Amino acid sequence: MAKNQPKNTYLVGGAVRDSLLGLAAAERDWVVVGSSVAEMKAAGFTQVGKDFPVFLHPETQEEYALARRERKIRPGHTGFETDASDKITLEEDLRRRDLTINAIARDEQGNLIDPCHGCEDIESRTIRHVSAAFDEDPLRVLRVARFAARLSPLGFQVTDETRMLCEAMVSRGDLSELASERIFRELDKALAVDHPEIFFRFLARISAAEHLWPELNDASIDLLAKATTGTSNVQRFAILFSHSPVDRIKFRCKQLKAPSHYRALAVNCSQHMSTWSQVSTLCAEEIVGFLYDLDAIRKPDRFREFNDTCSHIVHAQASDCRQQHLWIDYFSIVSNITSTNVGANLRGPAIGKAIKKHQIEAIESYHED
């Protein structure tokens, strides 16, 4: 426990859950009971929360929140009335949380405080909502899906009651309240787990997918499941959307406010996968033109990522994936030919034309060997 720790401070949420599961916790969150904004600031903490009092520890920079109650008063994730007075108990704070396994606290002596029986659900590998107040925040639908995916290797299952509550929230149109940034943040976290396909399958089962990303189907999710090993979040996103039309990918990325590199790789896979796969049928001029279309010379890392992603897709489809190695060879040949390989007397556009001519001739020579 850090220095300057306020009295009546408890470790809460994911750090407690993961320690009970024998998993490494990515971060630690704390709840402070019986304190106030003034006392926290006087102790050197920096307030960062706007909707409710959250503070950063002056040394560890870990988050400390005052115990609070919440009540939904209007739509949207900011539409909560918050009470963070020094009268709020730890148990009241824990009972406002989403899932029982996330509603466990640990005190300084290591004792567990578990008013929602989260330890029992950890033992039985159960994902269960805490109370009917679960439906006050529609983001919890995506969080349930993400926890189902993350904890699936440990045998966790979502209860029928929680699944049906999520389904009712979707049917009611609650997902329309969610900001794009919050949706993409959950999506990106889900892509990072070992079995991201479970996230998408759960959302499809409760009819949330048709509101969030209707262009994806069972085949898209199956492909992701087969191509997860050895891929990054960006690649997994591209794999998921690789068979969607380019205009739909651009629209969905705009809706989700996805980062530009997510959009670029997904579009390239959709638009250029077919040509990439048919590399053995291309002539030297077409090969060089393809590398130019992908801007491979100026952005070699992006090309390597595209090439690797296509290879994962083809391998997942149980096809021959020699294309990856051929494209590596072609890229190496083309990128090694620069202005130093053409006449010094050339100027302007003539230099580019001469470089491209040399590149095509080098590919032809490679084919003849």
MOZI-V238533 format. One line per field, one symbol per residue. phi: phi as a letter, one per 20 degrees, with the letter a starting at -180 (. if undefined). psi: psi as a letter, one per 20 degrees, with the letter a starting at -180 (. if undefined). burial: b if it has 24 or more other ideal C-beta (glycine too) atoms within 12 Angstrom, else e. A space follows every 10 residues. Layout:
phi: ???
psi: ???
burial: ???
This chain:
phi: .ffmfffldc fcmgffgfff emdfefbddc dddmdbgfff ffenedfcfe ebfccdffde mfecdfgbdc bfcbfnfeed edddffefef fffffeffdf fdddccefen fedbfdmfff fffelcdcff bffgffcfff fffffffgff egfenfcfff ffffffffff ffnffffffg ffffffgfff feefcfffgf fffffemeff eebffecgff fffgfedffm degfffffff dfdefgffff fffffelfgf ffffffffff edgffgfegf eeegffffff ffgelfffcf fffffffffg ffffffeldf dfggffffff fffffedcff ecffefclgf ffffffffff fffffffff
psi: prrjpqqlpp prchhgghhh ikqpphrpqq pppjargghg hhjjqppipg hqoqqpphgi jqppqqqqqq ppirqqijlq ppokrjiprg hgghiirgqh ijkpqpahij qpomijkhhh hggjlpopqg riihjioihh ghhggghggh jhijjqqpqh ggghgghhgg hijhhiipqg hhghggghhh hirhmhhhgh hghhhjkhhi hgmiiqahhg hggghikgpj qrgghhgggh jhjqqghhgg gghggilqqh hggggggggg higggghkhi iqrghhgghg hghikhghmh hhghggghgh ghgghhjkrp kihghghggg ggggiioahi jrpiiqqchh ggggghghgg hhgghhhh.
burial: eeeebbebbb bbbbbbbbeb beeeeeebbb bbbebebeeb eebebebeee ebbbbbbeee ebbbbbbbbb ebeeeebeee ebebeeebbb ebbbbbbbbb bbbbbbeeee ebbbebebbe bbeeebbbbb beebbbbbbb bbbbbbbbbb bbebebebbe ebbebbbebb eeebbebbee ebbbbbbbbb bbbebbbbbb bbbbbbebbe bbbebbeeeb bebbbbbbee bebbbbbbbb bbbbeeebbe ebbeebebee ebbbbbbbbb bbbebbbebe ebebeebbeb bbebebbeee ebbebbbbbb bbbbbbeeee bebbebbbeb bebbbebeee eeeeeeeeee eeebbbebbb ebbeeeeee
